[in-house]
């Protein structure tokens, strides 16, 4: 008798043959924000219209999202969505409402990566005995024994995967840990060079540093001895909590929308945050911005112009949006230097540091 087909051996994590993806979600409101408002997909108006289940249309395919304990696919789901800039704007618009979840997104040369509120991952691929990453703009899989820009834990998991006698074709998730995700640069050595460069650019004996999109305080904490006061702002409350863990008296970290915090018309509003002086006399003000790939919003650019810092340091992972923002700021700031850094070796992506000074 011929051997029966073993479905468990070909399981793709609830992705079935008809291109429907079934995954449980614990919160229908957050699912709506991500799949409908963020990705721009549509909810099926006829099937499973309730507060315990939702069907999301993606062309002829669907996501089935019943309420329950969250499930995370072992691989990833590929979508073709028209309008990259519109997609990035939608994802940015839901970031504040999804803060505190695993949601994140990033723009790459040939795709946009978005992670739902209940899962995040680094994905490697296995095909015909080759384990690694796909070559840029191709379907050729490059064999990778160790990724030089991944954390040791991820490379350890990659080694364990490679040590297996037989690895089935598919996508594999390698995790660095189960703690809440806090953004950090993927290349530690280049990140350190970036930090050192900023330290060299900032003169001593300054009054106030505002570190917008500060994360866990990577730049702010390295500059503490150059400023009387440091204020960090980031929408990620987990990153802000990490920044506060070892903060000293001169440090203030605020979990909130950068544009909203910078454009407050009433500085007294910060008193409730344990920051009674806020901008103080602004004898000398430096602002650091390290925005996502979408760059600075019009509101943030205006706020920076209104605050009129003597020094503006702009860290960018996307040169086109950096160029756009520098053009909009050129009437108030002069470019002193621009330094590219190879944060992502063997890719088309670079990190750029722009140092600007106020026009006299």
N, C-alpha and C positions, 0 to 999 in steps of 0.2 A: 504494500500500500504506500503510495507516495506521501511524503511528509507534508502535513498541513501547514499553511502559511501562518507564521508566528507574528501576530500583530504587535505583541509587546516588544519584540525586537526592533520594530520599525516605528515605535511610538515617537511622535514629534512634540509631545507636550500639549495635547488637546488640539492640535491643528489637524483637521480631517481633510479627506480627499476633495471635498467640494469647496475648498478654499474658505471655509468658515472657521473662525477661531473662537473657541469657548473658554472663557476664563472668568473666574469669580472675582468680584470686587466688593470691598466692604462698605463703600460709600458711593451711592449713585450720583450725588451732587458733584463730587470730585471727578468721577468718571465723565460726567457731562462736560465739565470744564476742560478736561484734557482732550477727549475724543472729538467733541463738537466745537467748543469755542477755540481750543488750541490748534488741533489738527485741521479743523474745518470740515470734518465729515458730517453726515446728517443722521439723525435718529429716525428709524423706521416708524412712520406714523400709524401703522396698522397692526404690527406684531408686538406682543408683549409690552403694551403701553401701561406701565405701572411703576410703583416706586421700589419694586423688588427685582426688576429685570429690565434690560434695555438691549435692543438690537441696533447696532450702528452700521449704516450702509457705507461701503467703500466700493463703488462701482457695482459689480455683480456679486461681490463678496460681502461678508458681514462679520462683525465682532458680536458675539453673544455674551452679555455681561450680567449674569445673575448675581444677586447679592449673596455674600458668604465670605469665608476666610480667603484672603487674597492669594491668588495663584500667579506665579511668575514663570513665563516660558523659559525653557532651557536655551533656546536659540533666540532669533529675532524675527520680527515680522516686517517684510518689505512693502512699502506703499509708494505709488507714483502719484504725487500731488502737484498740480500746476501752480506756478507762481511762488518761487523761493522767497522773495522779499516779503510777500504777503504772509506766507507761512511763518517766517521768523517773527514778523510783527505780532501775529496771533499768539505764538508761543510766549513771546515776551509779555504780552498783555495779561496772561494768566499766571505768571510767575509769582506775583505777590499773593494771590489767592491760594496757590498751591505750596506756599512756603511751609516748611515743617514736614513735607513729604519727601519721597525720593525723586520727585520730578526734577529733571534738568534737560537742557537741550544744547546742542553745539552745531555750528555750521562747519562743514568740511568742504574740500574742493569739489567733490562730486556727489555729495549728499548732505542731508541734514539729519543728525541723530537726535531723537527725542526719547526720553525715558519716562514711562508712566509713573504716577504717584506711588506705586507699590513695588518697584523693582529697578535696579541699576546693574550694569554689567560691563565687562570687557569681553568681547566675543572673538574667539579664534575658530578656524574652520578646519575640517578634516575631509580629505578627498583622496581616495585610492592610495592610502598609506602616507600621504603628505599632510603634515600638521603645521599650520602657520596662518599667514594672512594673505589675502588676495592682493596681487600687484595692482597699483593704482590704474584705474580706468581699464581693467581687463578682468577676465575670469581665470587668469593663471594664478595658481596657489603657490606661494613661496614658502619653502620649508624653513621654519624658525625653531632653533633650539632654545634661544633665550632672547627676550625682548629687552634691549638696553634701556628703554625709557619706562618700563613697567616696574612696579614695586617688587621687592623680593618675594612677598607672599604670592603674587600673581605668577612670577617665574617659577616658584616652587610648585604651584598647581599645574603649570604648563609641563614641568618636568615629570610630574606624576602621570599626567595624561600620556606623555610620550613613552613612558616606561611600560605602559600596558601592552600586552602581546598583540591584541587586536583592537583597533579603534574604528568603530563604524563611521561611515561618512555622515557629516552633519555639522552643526554649529555647537560649540561648547562654551559655557560661561565660566570664567575664571574670576573668583572674587578675592579682593584683598582683605576683607573682613566684614563683620556684620554690624559695625557701629554706624550711627547716622553719618551720611555722606557729607563731608566738608570739602569744598573745592580746593585743590592744590595743583600746582604745575606738575606735569607728568615727568619732566626731566630735571632731576634734583640739581645736577651740576650747572646747567644753564640757568636755572632759577636762582641759584646762588650768585652767579655772575650778574644776573639782572639786578638782584638786591644790592650787590656791591657797587654796581654802576650808579644806582640811585643814591646810595650813601655818599658817594664821591661828588655827586652833582649838588647835593643840598649843603649849603654853608652852615656853620654852627651858630648858636645863640639866636635861634629863631623863636618867635612867640607861639604860633599856632600852626598845626598841621591838620588838615582835613583829608582823610584817606577814604575816598568814596569807592564803593565796591570792595571793601577792605577784606572780606573773607574772615579768616581767623587772625588777621593782623600781621601778615607776613612782612609787609613793608613798614607799617606803623611801629611795630615793636623794635625793628632794627634802627629806627630813627629817634628813639625816645630821648637819648642824651643830647639831641640837637634842638629840641623844642621844649618850651615851658608847658605846653598842653598839646594833647593829641586826641582827635575825635575820629572815630571810625564808623562808617555807615554801611550796612549791607542788608539785603532783604532776607538772607538765610539766617534764621534764628539759631540754628545749630552752630553755624560758624561764629556768630556773635557770642554765643555761650562759651565756645572754646576760647575766644579772645578774652573774655572776662575772667577766665579761670585764674590766670596769674597776673591780672592787670594791677598796676600801681595807681597811686592817687591821681597822677596827672593824665591817666587814660580814661576816656569815655567811649563806650561802644553802644551803638544804637541799632536795633533791629527794625528796619523800616525801608520804605521805598526811597531810593536816593533822590529822585527828583522832588518828591514831596518834602523830604527833610531839608534839602538845600533851598527850597523856595518858600519856606515858612515866612510869613509876613510878620509874625510875632515871635521874636527870639525868646521872649519870656516863657514860651511854651516848652522850652527845653529844661526849665527848672524842675519840672516833675520827673525828669530823667536823671536827676543828680548832677546836673550841669548848669549851675546858676549863672555862669558868665557867658556861656556860648561863644560868641565871637569876640567878646572883650573889646579892647581898643583897636584890635587888628593892626598893631604896630608892624608886624610882618606876618604875612599869611602865605602858606604853601598848600596847594591842592594836588593830590595824586588821584588820578582816575584810572581804573583798570576794568573797563566795561566788557560785557559779552560781545560776541562777534557783530551784533547789530549796531554797536557804537553808542554814542551819546544821543539821547533824545533832544529835540529842540528845546524842551524845558530845562534840561540839565545844562545845555550850552548857554542858555540865557542866564541861569543861576550863576554859573561860573563867571560870566561877564559882569553880572551885578556885584558879585562878591569881590571882584577885582584883585585876585591874588598876585603877589609879586612874582611867584614862580608857579608854573603849571607843568606837571609831569604826567604824560599820557602813555599808558602801557596798552598796546593793542595786539590782538591775535588776528586782525583782519585789516590789511593795508588799505583796501578800498574805502571802508567806512572811516578809517583814520584820516585818509586824504579828504574825504567829505567834511569831517568835523574840523580839521585844521583850516580848511578854506573858509568855513563859517566863523572861525575864531580869529582870523588873521588881522581883523581891524583893531583888535585889542591886545594881541600877543604876537611876538616875533619868535620865529623858530631859531633856537640856539644850536640844537643838534638833533639828528635822528640816527638811531643805532639799531640795526637789525640783529636779531639773535636766532640761531638755528635751534629753536626749541624742539622741533620735530624732525630729527635727521631722516634722510631718505624719503622725505615727503615734500610736497609743494608748499607746505604751510610754514610761516615764520612768525616770530614774535617781534614787535617793534617798540622801541622806547623813544618817545619824542619829548625833548626838553624845551620848554617855552618860557620866555620872560615877558613881563608886561611892557607894552610900549610906553615910552616916556612922553 
